[in-house]
């Protein structure tokens, strides 16, 4: 699970909240200091040129590739719509 990977990356021991009926089923509530550490670790971990291509090579993430492509397509269509409106 992505939240568990984040917690492991900074050595955080905390419970993940589970809310089956919420918009996000799993949540990790942290303070500003922990959030800052998480962002620093995530920023330093970006060492790839293409996000989706990299996800395709990671066992624990590969199952999400289709969803990432779908999100990319939706955002691309919105961007094209914005370009057409400004032309």
C-alpha positions as CSV (number, residue, x, y, z in Angstrom):
1,X,0.0,0.0,0.0
2,X,1.3,3.5,-0.9
3,X,0.7,4.9,2.6
4,X,2.7,2.1,4.2
5,X,5.5,2.7,1.7
6,X,5.5,6.4,2.6
7,X,5.6,5.6,6.3
8,X,8.5,3.2,5.8
9,X,10.4,5.8,3.8
10,X,10.7,8.1,6.8
11,X,10.5,5.5,9.6
12,X,7.0,6.6,10.8
13,X,5.1,4.3,13.0
14,X,1.5,5.4,13.0
15,X,-2.0,3.9,12.4
16,X,-3.6,4.3,9.0
17,X,-7.3,5.3,9.3
18,X,-9.7,3.2,7.3
19,X,-13.1,4.7,6.3
20,X,-14.8,2.4,3.8
21,X,-17.5,5.0,2.9
22,X,-15.2,8.0,2.7
23,X,-13.9,9.5,-0.6
24,X,-10.5,8.2,0.4
25,X,-10.7,4.9,2.0
26,X,-7.2,5.1,3.7
27,X,-5.9,8.1,5.4
28,X,-2.7,9.1,7.2
29,X,-3.1,12.2,9.4
30,X,0.2,13.8,10.2
31,X,1.4,17.2,11.4
32,X,3.4,19.8,9.4
33,X,6.8,18.5,10.4
34,X,6.1,14.9,9.3
35,X,4.5,16.2,6.1
36,X,7.6,18.2,5.4
37,X,9.8,15.1,5.9
38,X,7.5,13.1,3.6
39,X,7.7,15.8,0.9
40,X,11.5,15.9,1.2
41,X,11.8,12.2,0.8
42,X,9.4,12.1,-2.2
43,X,11.2,15.0,-3.9
44,X,14.6,13.3,-3.6
45,X,13.1,10.0,-4.9
46,X,12.2,11.6,-8.3
47,X,15.0,10.3,-10.6
48,X,13.1,9.4,-13.7
49,X,12.1,11.1,-17.0
50,X,8.7,9.5,-17.5
51,X,6.4,8.7,-14.6
52,X,4.1,6.2,-16.4
53,X,7.1,4.4,-18.0
54,X,8.7,4.0,-14.6
55,X,5.5,2.9,-12.9
56,X,5.3,0.1,-15.5
57,X,8.6,-1.3,-14.1
58,X,7.7,-1.4,-10.4
59,X,6.0,-4.5,-9.1
60,X,4.0,-2.8,-6.4
61,X,2.8,0.0,-8.7
62,X,2.3,-1.7,-12.1
63,X,-1.4,-2.6,-11.3
64,X,-2.1,1.2,-11.2
65,X,-0.7,1.9,-14.7
66,X,-4.1,1.8,-16.4
67,X,-5.6,4.3,-14.0
68,X,-2.6,6.6,-14.4
69,X,-3.1,6.5,-18.2
70,X,-6.8,7.3,-17.8
71,X,-6.1,10.2,-15.5
72,X,-3.5,11.5,-18.0
73,X,-6.0,11.2,-20.9
74,X,-8.7,13.1,-19.0
75,X,-6.2,15.9,-18.1
76,X,-4.9,16.0,-21.7
77,X,-8.4,16.4,-23.0
78,X,-9.0,19.2,-20.5
79,X,-5.8,20.9,-21.6
80,X,-6.8,20.6,-25.3
81,X,-10.1,22.2,-24.4
82,X,-8.4,25.1,-22.7
83,X,-6.2,25.6,-25.7
84,X,-9.2,25.6,-28.0
85,X,-11.0,28.2,-25.8
86,X,-8.0,30.5,-25.9
87,X,-7.4,30.3,-29.6
